[in-house]
Amino acid sequence: MIDALFNQPNYVVAKKALDGIALRHEAIASNIANLDTPGYKRMDLAPSFRAELDRACGSANPHQIDGLRPTLAPDPKAVSVGRDGNNVNLEQEMVALSKNSLAHTVESQLITGTLLRIKLAITSKQ
């Protein structure tokens, strides 16, 4: 019975989105750390992950959603500004970090809300 609560599509999607957000955070941290590394190419969450997550959400199949694995890929949109081939822009990384932090907060609140409803159902005195 408890498994059914944690296999709701919305809950599984929020968890999977958090996996992607955590991986994107690692990529942003790596990008900032390699700001001055010649030839370093900016990394980000693979664009295919969002498309796969959207497609899996449409199916509403928690097992299909849970099977998704976020991956990192070089950012094809990033352009080198210097002659050293590095295409990391600190200002863009800071904006990405801020957006990613906001996304983390939203997804965390969705999961927390679900867990609080479960706690309320268990501890409710009627």
PLY file of the C-alpha trace (Angstrom):
ply
format ascii 1.0
element vertex 126
property float x
property float y
property float z
element edge 125
property int vertex1
property int vertex2
end_header
0.00 0.00 0.00
2.73 2.47 0.92
4.50 1.72 -2.38
1.49 3.05 -4.25
1.89 6.40 -2.52
5.47 6.72 -3.71
4.67 5.52 -7.24
2.32 8.37 -8.06
3.46 9.90 -11.38
3.72 13.44 -9.99
5.90 12.32 -7.10
8.17 10.24 -9.34
8.49 13.12 -11.83
9.47 15.53 -9.06
12.11 13.10 -7.80
13.47 12.58 -11.30
13.52 16.33 -11.92
15.55 16.71 -8.70
18.04 14.18 -10.06
18.47 16.36 -13.15
18.71 19.53 -11.06
21.42 17.98 -8.86
23.39 16.89 -11.93
23.03 20.36 -13.50
24.33 21.87 -10.24
27.42 19.66 -10.48
27.92 20.78 -14.09
27.63 24.45 -13.16
30.12 24.00 -10.32
32.52 22.27 -12.71
32.07 25.01 -15.30
32.89 27.69 -12.74
35.89 25.71 -11.46
37.21 25.44 -15.03
36.60 29.06 -15.95
40.30 29.60 -16.75
41.09 26.14 -18.13
42.17 26.45 -21.77
40.02 24.39 -24.13
37.39 23.56 -21.50
33.90 23.21 -22.96
30.87 24.18 -20.91
28.84 21.20 -19.70
25.12 21.11 -18.96
22.30 18.65 -18.54
21.76 16.84 -21.83
18.81 18.47 -23.64
17.42 15.02 -24.36
16.68 14.52 -20.65
13.98 17.22 -20.59
12.42 15.81 -23.77
12.49 12.26 -22.37
11.02 13.44 -19.06
8.22 15.30 -20.86
7.47 12.23 -22.99
7.49 9.95 -19.92
5.19 12.38 -18.09
2.73 12.10 -20.96
2.62 8.35 -20.50
1.95 8.74 -16.73
3.84 5.46 -16.25
5.92 5.76 -13.04
8.22 2.91 -14.10
9.04 4.63 -17.39
9.67 7.91 -15.56
11.83 6.20 -12.93
13.91 4.55 -15.64
15.19 7.89 -16.94
18.76 8.80 -16.14
19.96 12.39 -16.53
23.32 12.82 -18.23
25.68 15.68 -18.96
26.72 16.84 -22.41
28.77 19.70 -23.82
26.62 22.78 -24.38
26.39 23.26 -28.16
25.08 26.83 -27.73
28.09 28.04 -25.73
30.46 30.23 -27.75
34.13 30.78 -26.99
34.88 34.41 -26.23
38.64 34.08 -25.81
41.36 32.58 -27.95
42.02 29.75 -25.50
38.90 27.83 -26.63
37.20 27.98 -23.24
33.51 28.80 -23.67
32.49 29.34 -20.03
31.01 32.73 -19.15
30.97 33.45 -15.41
27.91 35.71 -15.55
25.91 33.10 -17.45
26.97 30.43 -14.98
25.84 32.55 -12.05
22.45 33.10 -13.70
22.20 29.35 -14.41
23.11 28.63 -10.78
20.40 30.97 -9.56
17.76 29.44 -11.85
18.84 25.95 -10.86
18.58 26.82 -7.17
15.07 28.11 -7.71
14.10 24.95 -9.60
15.51 22.89 -6.72
13.41 24.83 -4.23
10.22 24.30 -6.25
10.75 20.56 -6.77
11.74 20.09 -3.12
8.56 21.81 -2.00
6.48 19.54 -4.24
8.05 16.46 -2.68
7.78 17.91 0.82
4.08 18.62 0.25
3.49 15.01 -0.74
5.35 13.72 2.30
3.48 16.08 4.61
0.15 14.83 3.25
1.24 11.26 3.96
2.34 12.23 7.47
-0.99 13.95 8.06
-2.88 10.88 6.86
-0.90 8.68 9.24
-1.08 10.91 12.30
-4.54 12.40 11.75
-6.90 11.94 14.70
-10.52 11.69 13.70
0 1
1 2
2 3
3 4
4 5
5 6
6 7
7 8
8 9
9 10
10 11
11 12
12 13
13 14
14 15
15 16
16 17
17 18
18 19
19 20
20 21
21 22
22 23
23 24
24 25
25 26
26 27
27 28
28 29
29 30
30 31
31 32
32 33
33 34
34 35
35 36
36 37
37 38
38 39
39 40
40 41
41 42
42 43
43 44
44 45
45 46
46 47
47 48
48 49
49 50
50 51
51 52
52 53
53 54
54 55
55 56
56 57
57 58
58 59
59 60
60 61
61 62
62 63
63 64
64 65
65 66
66 67
67 68
68 69
69 70
70 71
71 72
72 73
73 74
74 75
75 76
76 77
77 78
78 79
79 80
80 81
81 82
82 83
83 84
84 85
85 86
86 87
87 88
88 89
89 90
90 91
91 92
92 93
93 94
94 95
95 96
96 97
97 98
98 99
99 100
100 101
101 102
102 103
103 104
104 105
105 106
106 107
107 108
108 109
109 110
110 111
111 112
112 113
113 114
114 115
115 116
116 117
117 118
118 119
119 120
120 121
121 122
122 123
123 124
124 125
